[in-house]
Amino acid sequence: MIKPLNKKQCELLLNQNYIGDLSYIYQNRPFVVPITYLYKDDRIICYSGEGHKITAMRLHEPVSIGVSEITSIKQWKSVVAHGNFEELEGPDAKALLHEFSLGVKDAILQAEHNDLNFISEFSARIKGDDIPIVFVINIDELTGRMSNDSQ
């Protein structure tokens, strides 16, 4: 039986994961790409290099991100977070990128029991003028569903 997830259950699923499917519109066509994210304070934090998805989101700010945990065809959870793209710059972007790297490292440790040491990789990307594009999705709606049919 498929049941809705409440807001707390949706947030828990977002917090326990770090890879989702980002959906956006470009040239009147939908696109979906996998992306690493951090969920915090009713927003999704991400970063990217300049390119297709950034160009598209600058033109059309409404986006969504979907996150799923699938154990089997009868046991799964799925959340879609709808919101708006917001690009950050300067010190705010640098601070959020550092927070992102720490949060994702913690999510990987919790999910995979694997302690990664990649903070230096993110730090190396934020020196000088070579700052990646840091953005957030300000969430205005969370929807979730689950199936836990053990038969």
N, C-alpha and C positions, 0 to 999 in steps of 0.2 A: 504494500500500500504506500502510495506517495503522500507525504505530509509536508506542510510548509515549515520552514525554520523561522523562529522568532529572531528579533534583532540581536540578542545576546548570542544565539547559536550561529548566526551569520558572522558576527564579529569574531567569534572563536575560530571558525573555519578560516577566516582571513588572517588572523593572527598566527595560526599554526602552519601556514604555508607561505611561500615566498616566490612562487612562479604562477603566473596567471596568463590569461589570453586577453590582450588588449584589443578592443574593437573601436574602429573609427571609420569615418567616411572620407573618401578622396575621389574627386572627379565623379561624383554621384554613384560611387561603388563602395560597398562595404569591404573592409579589410580586417583580418584578425591575425595578430602576431603574438607569439609568446614573449613574456617580459618578466624580469625579476622585479619584485616590488616589496615594499614594507607598508603594512597597514598601521596607522597611528592617528588617533584623535579625529576620527571620521574623515580621514583622507588617505589616499594611496600615494606613496612617495616612490618616484622612479627617476631614472636618468637614461640618457641616450646620446649618441652622437647626432650631428646634423644629418638629416636625411628625409626619406619619404614620410614616415609617421609624424615627425616633428612638423614638417611642412603642412601636412594634412590637419593636424590638431590646431595649428595656429590659425588655419582658415575656418575650421569647424570645431569649436570648443566642446560640444557635447560628445562624450565618449563613455565606454563602459569597460569593465574588466570582469572576466568570469574566472572562478576558481572552483575546481572540483576535486573531491577525494573519492576514488572509485575502488571499492574492494572487490565487487562482483556485479553482475548484471542486476542483482536484487539488493545489493547493499552499496549505497552511494550517497553523497551529499554534494550539493552544488549551490554556489552563490553568484549572483550578478550584482555588481555595484555600478550604478549609473551616476554620472556626475559631469563636471566640467574641467577641462584642461586649464592649468595655470602654470606658466613658465616662471621660474625664479631666477634671480641674477645676483651677482656679487657675493657679499658675505653671507647672506641668507642661503644662497644656493650651496656655498661651500660648507656651511654648518649642517645643512640638511643632508648633503651627500655623506658627511661623516656619520651622522645619525643613521642614515640608511645602511651604511656598511656595517656598523655595529649591530643594528637590528637584524639584518639578514644573516650575519654570522651567528647570532643567537638562535634564530629560527632554524638554521641548518643544524646547529648543535642539538636542539631539542628534537627535531624531526629525524635526524640521521645518526645522532650520537657521534658526530664527526666534528672535531674542533679544527676549524680552518684558520689559517693565518694569512688572510688576504687583505687585511686593512691597509697594508703598504701599497697594494695594487691600486686601491681607491685613492689613497693619499697622493700617489705619484701622478694621478690624473688631475689633481686639483692645484698643481703648482703653476705659478705664472698666469699667463693668459689662456692656457689650454684647459679651460674648465669645460667638462661635458655639460650638456643641457640637462638641468635638474628641473623636474616638473612634479606637480601634484595633480591628483584628480580629487577635487572637492566633491565628496559624495552627497547626493541629494536623495538617493533611494537605494535601499538594499532589499533584494528579494532572494529567497533561498528555498530549496526543496530537498527532501531526503527520501530514500527508500531503505527500509530496514526489514525487508521481508525475508525471514530466515527459512522459509519453506521452499 
